[in-house]
């Protein structure tokens, strides 16, 4: 087989695998410093923005009508600026996680510097002014594009760049939530869909370095504070099952609402393209006077839940308000994620369910915070379909490591419920919708080498290379099994657990990956 000059460095990396893995680990540490610092500045700016917003509203409630009207003029101007920023760089819109998934799967190519500054500026502006959007999606994309810039500056191969983008995303999430393990697991389980050592090493190095920076900047305390969580009795395991089933259905509703939220802005009243963003900011402006608890990502709201009176009406109002305003905020298309709002909505759902169970005499009041924690893991899993990440993330964010059993139970039940009802991972659906729009940053025809894992029961498992119906524009060039390496020929039989390396072009990569990793029909 003839290998073009642009692919020779990749082939050399495959031939020098141990040294390449060590280099990736070192580069992952560098990415952790760069991506962690970028995401750290973003988090710091949002925290300052939240304090500033609360101060502004405290002043507005004491001033005359003129100053209040001027504030809404500021919101209108900010909305127009956000609209122009997203028009300039569409791949900076939304949470950014679907774009990162597309870059890793070779179906998208992000213009890293444009995405970086637009995401940073627009995210600070929109979330700082109160839109119900989270910092974690933008932090993941900021980490990923910083890593992409690092890779392009050093002229790394496309295969190596994808590993570094995964590491940058891991650092971004670790910084956003002070959760290194969750950062690694999310990058592997949701973004790269690959747990190979070559992916793990740079992702873990980046997440650990980013966490060190995070703790230097923000301290070592958990992001969510629930006071003292009671030990959850084993006899209440039934409650984890109940929460898993209920929140599995709720996750489906949230995903559908999120995907349909943009339709609201197609109503005839929105005659100009910038009007949806201004409408969302005006909504935030009104809520700043009457319901300020649901503004922003919602971290402060979760931390205050255990101090609020056990009023079903209050928690139901917070739930409905946060749910609707999150759809309004996300649907307008500005930069900002829904990762943190998912956790907030899950916590509020858990609060409502817990209060109902307490009023019915089925659960003691001291376990309400435990129910909230379990509900967050279940709702996150139902929406994202990443149960390992959901379990570890909630443990790290709440410091509730003794809740591992019930968190796993609720997360898995929620995943099964969502799948039985036809649910799909929300980020996969958003990526598909993104690709259907035909972004300018879509993948080109460049050839590169992609790593895939042979899964148990997939089309490749147990077949020789000559028996496999390879897609067009795909060639198998290397197989790694354990610590060994196999030079493939027509008699090579692939087995579950093998890591294979295929040569293809970016345009065909996504279809090739889907075809070769799907389960074989029995």
Residue pairs with C-beta under 8 A, 6 or more apart in sequence:
1 475
1 477
1 503
3 11
3 477
3 503
4 447
6 446
6 447
7 157
7 447
7 448
7 449
7 503
9 157
10 157
10 158
10 159
10 160
10 448
10 449
11 449
11 477
13 20
13 157
13 159
13 160
14 20
14 449
14 477
14 478
14 501
17 480
17 485
20 160
20 198
21 197
21 198
21 201
24 160
24 163
24 164
24 198
24 201
24 202
25 201
25 202
25 205
26 205
27 150
27 160
27 164
27 167
27 202
28 164
28 167
28 201
28 202
28 203
28 204
28 205
28 206
29 205
29 206
29 209
30 150
31 143
31 146
31 147
31 150
31 164
31 167
31 168
31 171
31 202
31 205
31 206
32 167
32 171
32 205
32 206
32 207
32 208
32 209
32 210
32 213
33 209
33 213
34 146
34 147
34 150
34 168
35 142
35 143
35 144
35 146
35 147
35 167
35 168
35 171
35 172
35 175
35 206
35 210
36 143
36 171
36 172
36 174
36 175
36 206
36 209
36 210
36 211
36 212
36 213
36 214
37 213
38 116
38 120
38 142
38 143
38 146
38 172
39 139
39 142
39 143
39 171
39 172
39 175
39 176
39 210
40 175
40 210
40 213
40 214
40 217
40 218
41 120
42 120
42 123
42 124
42 135
42 138
42 139
42 142
43 135
43 139
43 175
43 176
43 214
43 217
43 218
44 217
44 218
45 124
45 128
46 123
46 124
46 127
46 128
46 135
46 296
46 297
49 124
49 127
49 128
49 129
50 128
50 296
50 300
52 128
53 128
53 129
53 130
53 288
53 295
53 296
54 292
56 71
57 288
57 289
57 292
59 67
60 67
60 68
60 71
60 288
60 289
61 289
71 285
72 282
72 285
75 129
75 278
75 281
75 282
75 284
75 285
76 278
76 281
76 282
78 125
78 126
78 129
78 281
79 274
79 277
79 278
79 279
79 280
79 281
79 282
80 274
80 277
80 278
81 125
82 122
82 125
82 126
82 277
82 281
82 334
82 335
83 273
83 274
83 277
83 278
83 334
84 274
85 92
85 118
85 121
85 122
85 335
86 92
86 93
86 118
86 122
86 277
86 333
86 334
86 335
87 273
88 114
88 118
89 111
89 114
89 115
89 118
90 439
90 440
90 441
91 99
91 108
91 110
91 111
91 115
91 439
91 441
92 114
92 115
92 118
92 119
92 122
92 141
92 335
93 333
93 334
93 335
94 137
94 330
94 333
94 335
94 336
94 337
94 430
95 133
95 134
95 137
95 138
95 140
95 141
95 336
95 337
95 338
95 339
95 427
95 430
96 115
96 119
96 137
96 138
96 140
96 141
96 142
96 144
96 335
96 337
97 137
97 140
97 141
97 190
97 191
97 337
97 339
97 427
97 430
98 427
98 430
98 431
98 434
99 108
99 110
99 115
99 141
99 431
99 434
100 110
100 140
100 141
100 144
100 165
100 169
100 191
101 190
101 191
101 427
101 428
101 431
102 108
102 431
102 434
102 435
102 443
103 109
103 110
103 144
103 148
103 162
103 165
104 162
104 165
104 166
104 191
104 192
105 509
105 510
105 513
106 158
106 162
106 443
106 448
106 450
106 506
106 509
106 510
107 431
107 435
107 442
107 443
107 506
107 509
107 510
108 434
108 435
108 439
108 441
108 442
108 443
109 441
109 442
109 443
109 444
109 506
110 144
110 145
110 148
110 441
111 441
112 145
112 146
112 148
112 149
112 152
113 145
113 149
115 141
115 145
116 142
116 145
116 146
116 149
118 335
119 138
119 141
119 142
119 145
119 335
120 138
120 142
122 334
122 335
123 133
123 135
123 138
123 335
123 336
126 133
126 281
126 334
126 335
126 336
127 133
127 134
127 135
127 296
127 297
127 336
129 281
129 284
130 281
130 284
130 285
130 287
130 288
130 295
130 296
131 280
131 281
131 284
131 295
131 296
131 329
131 332
131 334
131 336
132 284
132 294
132 295
132 296
132 297
132 298
132 322
132 325
132 326
132 328
132 329
132 330
132 341
133 297
133 326
133 329
133 330
133 334
133 335
133 336
133 337
133 338
133 341
134 297
134 298
134 336
134 337
134 338
134 339
134 340
134 341
135 176
135 297
135 337
135 340
136 172
136 173
136 176
136 177
136 337
136 339
136 340
137 336
137 337
137 338
137 339
138 335
138 336
138 337
139 172
139 173
139 175
139 176
140 169
140 172
140 173
140 176
140 186
140 337
141 169
141 172
142 172
143 168
143 169
143 170
143 171
143 172
143 173
143 175
143 206
143 210
144 165
144 166
144 168
144 169
144 172
145 168
146 168
147 164
147 165
147 167
147 168
147 169
147 171
147 206
148 161
148 164
148 165
148 168
150 164
150 168
151 160
151 161
151 164
151 165
152 161
156 164
157 448
157 449
158 446
158 448
158 449
158 506
159 448
159 449
159 450
159 451
162 192
162 450
163 198
163 199
163 202
164 202
166 187
166 188
166 191
166 192
166 199
166 202
166 203
167 187
167 202
167 203
167 205
167 206
167 207
168 206
169 183
169 186
169 187
169 191
170 183
170 184
170 186
170 187
170 203
170 204
170 206
170 207
170 210
171 183
171 206
171 207
171 209
171 210
172 183
172 210
173 179
173 182
173 183
173 186
173 187
173 207
174 180
174 182
174 183
174 184
174 206
174 207
174 208
174 210
174 211
174 214
175 183
175 210
175 211
175 213
175 214
177 183
177 223
177 393
177 396
177 397
178 211
178 214
178 215
178 218
178 220
178 221
178 222
178 223
178 396
178 397
179 211
179 223
179 392
179 393
179 396
179 397
180 204
180 207
180 208
180 210
180 211
180 396
181 207
181 392
181 396
182 389
182 392
182 393
182 396
182 397
183 203
183 207
183 210
183 211
184 200
184 203
184 204
184 207
185 386
185 388
185 389
185 392
185 393
186 386
186 389
186 393
187 199
187 203
187 207
188 194
188 195
188 199
188 200
188 203
189 195
189 386
189 388
189 389
190 384
190 386
190 389
190 425
190 427
192 199
192 203
194 451
194 452
194 453
195 453
196 451
196 453
196 499
198 451
199 451
222 396
222 397
222 398
222 399
223 299
223 397
224 299
224 302
224 303
224 397
224 398
225 303
226 303
226 305
226 306
226 369
226 372
226 373
226 398
226 400
227 306
227 369
229 369
229 370
229 373
229 398
229 400
229 403
230 366
230 367
230 369
230 370
231 402
232 367
232 370
232 374
232 402
232 403
232 406
234 405
236 363
236 367
236 406
237 405
237 406
237 409
239 357
239 363
239 371
239 374
239 406
240 374
240 406
240 407
240 409
240 410
240 413
241 409
241 410
241 413
243 350
243 353
243 371
243 374
243 375
243 378
243 410
243 413
243 414
244 378
244 409
244 410
244 411
244 412
244 413
244 414
244 416
244 417
245 413
245 414
245 417
246 349
246 353
247 346
247 349
247 350
247 375
247 378
247 379
247 382
247 410
247 414
248 378
248 382
248 413
248 414
248 415
248 416
248 417
248 418
248 421
248 423
249 382
249 417
249 418
249 421
250 349
250 379
250 382
251 378
251 379
251 381
251 382
251 383
251 414
251 418
251 423
252 382
252 418
252 421
252 422
252 423
254 323
254 342
254 345
254 379
254 382
254 383
255 383
255 423
255 424
255 426
255 429
257 323
257 327
258 326
258 327
258 330
258 338
258 426
259 426
259 429
259 430
259 433
261 327
261 328
261 330
261 331
262 331
262 333
263 331
264 327
264 328
264 331
265 275
265 276
265 279
265 331
265 332
265 333
269 275
270 276
270 279
276 331
276 332
276 333
277 332
277 333
277 334
279 328
279 332
280 328
280 329
280 331
280 332
280 334
283 325
283 328
284 295
284 325
284 329
287 294
287 295
287 321
287 325
288 295
291 317
291 321
293 300
293 301
293 304
293 318
294 301
294 318
294 321
294 322
294 325
297 340
297 341
297 344
298 322
298 340
298 341
298 343
298 344
299 340
299 344
301 318
301 322
301 344
302 343
302 344
302 347
305 347
305 348
305 351
305 369
305 372
306 368
306 369
308 314
308 315
310 355
310 358
310 365
310 368
311 355
312 352
312 355
312 356
312 359
315 348
315 351
315 352
315 355
316 352
318 348
319 345
319 348
319 349
319 351
319 352
322 341
322 344
322 345
322 348
323 345
326 338
326 341
326 345
329 336
330 336
330 338
342 379
342 380
342 383
342 384
343 376
343 379
343 380
343 394
343 397
345 379
346 375
346 376
346 377
346 378
346 379
346 380
347 372
347 375
347 376
349 375
349 379
350 371
350 372
350 373
350 374
350 375
350 376
350 379
351 368
351 371
351 372
351 375
353 371
353 375
354 363
354 367
354 368
354 371
354 372
354 375
355 368
357 363
357 371
358 364
358 365
358 368
363 371
370 400
370 403
370 406
373 394
373 398
373 400
373 403
373 407
374 403
374 406
374 407
374 410
375 410
376 394
377 390
377 391
377 393
377 394
377 407
377 410
377 411
378 390
378 410
378 411
378 413
378 414
379 414
380 386
380 389
380 390
380 393
380 394
380 411
381 387
381 390
381 391
381 410
381 411
381 412
381 414
381 415
381 418
382 414
382 415
382 417
382 418
382 423
383 418
383 426
384 390
384 425
384 426
384 427
385 415
385 418
385 419
385 423
385 424
385 425
386 425
387 408
387 411
387 412
387 414
387 415
390 407
390 411
391 404
391 407
391 408
391 411
394 400
394 403
394 407
395 401
395 403
395 404
395 407
400 407
435 442
435 510
443 506
443 507
443 509
443 510
444 506
444 507
445 505
445 506
445 507
446 505
446 506
447 503
447 504
447 505
447 506
448 503
448 504
448 505
448 506
448 509
449 477
449 501
449 502
449 503
450 501
450 502
450 504
450 509
450 512
450 513
451 499
451 500
451 501
452 499
452 500
452 501
452 502
452 513
452 516
452 517
453 497
453 498
453 499
453 500
453 517
454 460
454 461
454 494
454 495
454 496
454 497
454 498
454 499
454 500
455 461
455 496
455 517
455 519
456 496
457 496
457 519
457 520
458 496
458 516
458 517
458 518
458 519
458 520
459 468
459 469
459 515
459 516
459 518
459 519
459 520
460 468
460 494
460 500
460 516
461 494
461 495
461 496
461 520
462 493
462 494
462 495
462 496
463 493
463 494
464 490
464 491
464 492
464 493
464 494
465 476
465 488
465 489
465 490
465 491
465 492
465 494
466 490
466 491
468 494
470 476
471 508
471 511
471 512
471 515
471 516
472 508
473 504
473 505
473 508
473 512
474 502
474 503
474 504
474 508
474 512
475 502
475 503
475 504
476 488
476 500
476 501
476 502
476 503
477 488
477 501
477 502
477 503
478 485
478 486
478 487
478 488
478 500
478 501
479 485
479 486
479 487
479 488
479 492
479 494
479 498
479 499
479 500
479 501
480 486
480 498
480 499
480 500
480 501
481 495
481 497
481 498
481 499
482 497
486 492
488 500
494 500
502 512
502 516
504 512
